[in-house]
Amino acid sequence: MDTVTALTHEALLAMDQRKRAHLINSLGGFKSVCLIGSIDSQQRTNLTIFNSIVHLGAHPPLVACIIRPDTAERHTLDNILETQCYTINHLNESIYQKGHQTSARYHKTISEFDAVGLTPEFRNPFLAPFVKESQVKLGLEFRQRVNIDLNGTILIIGEIVHVSFPTPCWCTDGYLDIEKAGTIAGSGLDSYHVTHRLKRLSYAKPDLPLTEISPDYLTR
């Protein structure tokens, strides 16, 4: 590209608040964008889109997400703390617009499932609802809350206790081909993207050249 924009810290702070939010949210690159399903003690379901989901480790299998400052009602946070469980559901092309609509501020008595036209799916004995239309679904139990004093956000850490996905997307080495499952990515606050894998590459070692890993899917 012919031109480059360079912004100082002072210029960033001086920007219009919403414009700055769009820019900073875009700088992190493509991100996981998923729907978090939860329920309260009165059996009222909630569904909200998140783009701040982060893998923390595989043993134990931990996943984290960031919840914005609780200056307003945070139904997802309240439900997770109340019931100690929630679900993470991947977005795909058939539901991303409905998923985006869950970011609207519905009253606690209104289920986003009903409001946007998605289907809650319950799997005993897990209490929180999954999204039936999602292909990759995680059930999590709440493990830790970390308050971040710098900006008032809250880091929620959960442990994966249930997972489901299409079997043809699972490789023999354990890799899950989420692109084959139809999972899409997000950037910024409102942009959605389909993906195209370049290659899977071998484990990097100082004295060996990289090689391409060919897909070897499980067949059952």
N, C-alpha and C positions, 0 to 999 in steps of 0.2 A: 504494500500500500504506500501511497506517495506521502501522506502526512502522518505525523505522530502527535498525540496529545499527552502532555506530561503535567501532572497535578501535584502540588505541594500539599502537605498536611493541612496548612492554613486554608488552601483553596477547597479541600474536601469538606472541612468544617463549615465553610461559608456557603456551601451549596444548599439549594432548596432541599428540605428534609426528604421528600419522597424521591427526588431525583438522585440524591446521595444513596438512599436505600437501594434503588434499582442498580446503581453502579457497583456498590460494594457487594451486593448479593451476586452480581455477575462475575466478579473477579475470581471467585473460587472455582470456576470452571463448571463442567457438567457434573451434576449431582444425582444421587439417588432421590427419587421423589415417590413417596408411598402414602398410603392411607392408614391412619392409626384408628383402630376400632376399640371402643371401651364401653363400659356399662356401669351404672351406679347401683346402689343397694335397693333401689326401687324398680330395678329392671328397665330403666330408661337407657336406650342405646345412644351412642355418640360416634361420629365419624369425622375425621379432620385430616386434611392433607399436610404432609411434612416434607421438607427438603433438607433436613438437617440430621439425617440418620447416619450413624457412623459405626463401623465395625471396631470393637475394642479387643477382641480375642476369641480364640476357638476353644480354649480349655481353661475355664468353663466358657461356653459360647455366649459372649456378652455383646450387646448392641446398645448404643446410646442415642439419644435425641435431645435437641435443645428446645426448650419451651420459653417463649418470650416472657418478659416481666409480668407478674400477676397483679398489675394495677387494675385490670378488668377481670371479669369472670373467666376462668380457664377450665372449661368442662372436662377436657381430656386429663389435665393434671389432677383435678379433683377426683375423677373416676379411678385413675390409676392408684392414687394414694388410698382411696376408699376400699377398692376391691383387690388391689395388689396384682392385677393382671391386665393385659391388653394385647392387641394383635397388630402386626404390621403386614400390609397387603400391597404387593407391587401393582403399579399402574400399567395398563396396556392401552393400545390405540382405541379400543372399543369403549373405554370408560374414562379417559383422561378429562374430558370436558365435565362430566358429572363429578369427577374427583376434584377438579378445580373449584367447582361451585361450593364444595364443602368448606371452603375458606371463608364463606359468608358467616356473619355473626347471628346464628339462629338462637332463639331462646332455648333454655335448657329443657323445656318440656317438648320441644320439637326435635325429632330424630332426623339427623342429616340423611340417614338411609332412606327414609320416606320422602324427605324434601327433594332429593336429587334423583331418586329412582334406582337406587342400588339395593341389593338384597342381603340382609344379615344372615349369616350361616353359623349355627351353633354346633359344636362338636363336644359331646360329653367326655370327660367331666369339666372341660374348660369353660369358664364362665363368660369371657368376653367374646363378642361377635367377630367372625371373619367376614370378608367380602366375597360372596359367592362368585362374582364375575371376575375376580382376580385369579391369576394362574399360580403365583408363588405367594405362599401365606406362612407367616410366622406367628406362633403363640408365645408370649413372653410373661414371665413373672417378675414383678418389681423387685429390684435388689438395692438400689441406692439413689438418693437424691443429693445433688451437689449444687449449692447455691453459689453463683458466680458474682462476686461483689462488684467487679469492674463495670458491669452494665445491668445487673439485676436479672439476668437470664438464669434458667434452671436446667441443669444437666440431669436427665433421667436415665438411669442404667437398668437394663432388664436382661434376664437370662432366657435364652431360647429353650423352651421345654416342648415345643411341638413345631413341626415344619411339614409342609406338603407342597408338591410341585409335580408337573407332568413327567412321568418316568422317562420318556424319550429324550428329555433335556439333560439327563444325568450321565456324565461320563464315567468310565471305569476307574479313573484316578480320583474321583470325588468331585471334580469340577462340575458346577452347574451352569449350563449354557442358558443364561437368562435372556439373551437375545433371541434364541430359538423359542423361548417361552413367551416372547412378545413384550417383555419388559421394556419400558421407555425411560428416558432420562429427562432431567430438567436443567434449566439454567436461569439465573436470575429469580424473579418472583413469579413469572407468568409465561415462560417459554418452555415448550415440550418438544422432545426430539426422539426420533427413532435412531437406532445405532447400526453401525456396520463394522464388524470386527476386522482388523487388519490381519493379525496373527496371534496365536498363543506361542510364547517363547519358552525355551527350556530354562531350568534353574541356572542362574548366572554363577560361574566360577572363574577365578582369575586366569586359569590355564586352559580353558576350553572355549571353543567358539559356540555362539548361540545356535540353536537349531529350532526349527518350527515343530510344535506339537500338533499332530494331526488329531482331529476329533475321533474318539472311540467311545460311542455311546452304549449305555447298557441296553440290552434287549431282553425283555421279559414277556 
